[in-house]
Amino acid sequence: MTLDLSFTAEDVANTRFAISPLWEVVASVRVLKEPSGLNRPWAERVRRRLADVDWRLLSDLVPVPTISLVCFISPPPATAVPDLELELAGLLAAEHEVRDQLDTWRHGGPRTPRIQALHDDPAAGLARLAGEIRAYWAAAIAPYWPRIRSLCEGDVLYRAKALTQDGVRGMLTGLDDNVSWQGERLRLDHRFCHGTRALDGRGLLLVPSVFTWPRIFSITVPPFQPTLRYSPRGIATLWEHRESDPPQALAAVLGRTRARLLASLDQPASTRELAVRTGLSEPGASQHLTALRRAGLCSAHRTGRYVLYARTAVAEALLAGDAHA
């Protein structure tokens, strides 16, 4: 099937990029239900951490196969890089849209009791959904967010460069193998959508998304800005764990042990896992991690029985800068 998006000059002028934490939550649920390919390592790591998290309503709203999704669960972001709470505020404000969207939703199955309760009392249902998303985020996404965000931001910069070199057509058709340009239309190869949609001067919102792979997802229904979600470049190596020596310049400042710990956090890990990786005792690893956390170089995320440490965006920038020095 193909979905054609009809562009005008005004649509080209209003086309923009954004990153969406809330969409990554929603798209990752589909990956957990059908783990395969590039994102399977992530699914295997986080599944046990979600054992103590209630995310049943969120799960009901992301059925597999994913024919379509209700827009209120993850509307297009209004700003370029919103945080999760900003997007959840938009979700909670969609109370009056819930019933209409659920009544017209094509999801390929009967309405579950939890979705029926959401339909019957949208305000209470959205409050429950927001709570589930926060808990799910803490367990499954937050420890990995600096890396996910860095990959998506890097993709946006790459597309901006492609725009200057190849123009709008070249930039758009380079987004994904399922995207092509014909005449004045952007053609999307879809599994479940077809037809022609005019962008009506609203432009196209482009959202790189780690958990969209290997598909593309789109929104073309009003009142939302038409949106295309696609996989960013570099996703094939996102979940790889590679042993590496600590950067010399960073080791000179932090000390070799702490620099080695920071380098080992290319994937979020517990104190025990890091102790095994680095040969430290657990108390020793804990002491160094506390110092790194106080310095703003790593963060701690408690999810039930687990406490995971992850590099912050500051640490990612320091390691990247040292690698290219």
Secondary structure, 3 states (H helix, E strand, C coil): CEEEEECCHHHHHCCEECCCHHHHHHHHHHHHHCCCHHHHHHHHHHCHHHHHCCCHHHHHCCCCCCCCCCHHHCCCCCCCCCCHHHHHHHHHCCHHHHHHHHHCCCCCCCCCHHHHHHHHCHHHHHHHHHHHHHHHHHHHHHHHHHHHHHHHHHHHHHHHHHHHHHHHHHHHHCCCCCEEEECCEEEEECCCCCEEEECCCCCCEEEECHHHCCCCEEECCCCCCCEEEECCCCHHHCCCCCCCCCCHHHHHHHCHHHHHHHHHCCCCECHHHHHHHHCCCHHHHHHHHHHHHHCCCEEEEEECCEEEEEECHHHHHHHHHHHCC
